[in-house]
Amino acid sequence: MLGTVQDVTERKLAEQELMVSKRTIDAILETVGEGVMAVEPDMKITYVNEKLAGSSFFFTLQKG
């Protein structure tokens, strides 16, 4: 029988830190008083906060 052992402690800590950072950013973007949208260079929308999602501007944008 063969096997390998790998210490993934650093990776797990990095994943936890990333998750905390993402939650913090999400909380900020959801509570800011303005609409926020993230768009990729190919014009793909990757994020819209609640303020913008509920606006008539975003509704018009979605209809094209």
C-alpha positions as CSV (number, residue, x, y, z in Angstrom):
1,M,0.0,0.0,0.0
2,L,1.3,3.4,-0.9
3,G,0.1,6.8,0.3
4,T,1.1,10.4,0.6
5,V,0.6,13.0,3.3
6,Q,0.4,16.7,2.6
7,D,0.0,19.5,5.1
8,V,-2.9,21.7,3.9
9,T,-2.9,24.0,7.0
10,E,-1.6,27.0,5.1
11,R,-4.1,26.5,2.3
12,K,-7.0,26.1,4.7
13,L,-6.0,29.3,6.5
14,A,-5.8,31.2,3.2
15,E,-9.2,29.9,2.2
16,Q,-10.7,31.1,5.6
17,E,-9.0,34.5,5.2
18,L,-10.4,34.8,1.7
19,M,-13.9,33.9,2.9
20,V,-13.8,36.5,5.7
21,S,-12.6,39.1,3.2
22,K,-15.3,38.3,0.7
23,R,-18.0,38.5,3.5
24,T,-16.6,41.9,4.5
25,I,-16.6,43.3,0.9
26,D,-20.1,41.9,0.3
27,A,-21.4,43.5,3.5
28,I,-19.9,46.9,2.5
29,L,-21.3,46.7,-1.1
30,E,-24.7,45.7,0.1
31,T,-25.0,48.6,2.7
32,V,-23.5,51.4,0.6
33,G,-26.1,53.9,-0.5
34,E,-25.3,53.7,-4.2
35,G,-25.8,51.0,-6.9
36,V,-22.7,49.0,-7.5
37,M,-22.0,46.8,-10.5
38,A,-18.9,44.8,-11.5
39,V,-18.4,44.2,-15.2
40,E,-15.7,42.0,-16.9
41,P,-13.8,43.3,-19.9
42,D,-16.1,41.2,-22.1
43,M,-19.0,43.1,-20.7
44,K,-20.2,40.2,-18.6
45,I,-21.9,41.5,-15.4
46,T,-20.4,39.6,-12.4
47,Y,-21.9,41.5,-9.5
48,V,-24.8,43.8,-8.8
49,N,-25.7,45.0,-5.3
50,E,-29.3,45.2,-4.1
51,K,-29.5,48.9,-4.5
52,L,-28.8,48.7,-8.2
53,A,-30.7,45.5,-8.8
54,G,-33.9,47.1,-7.6
55,S,-33.5,50.2,-9.8
56,S,-35.2,51.0,-13.1
57,F,-31.7,51.5,-14.6
58,F,-30.7,47.9,-14.1
59,F,-34.1,46.7,-15.3
60,T,-33.6,48.7,-18.5
61,L,-30.0,47.4,-18.8
62,Q,-31.2,43.8,-18.6
63,K,-33.8,44.2,-21.3
64,G,-31.0,45.5,-23.6
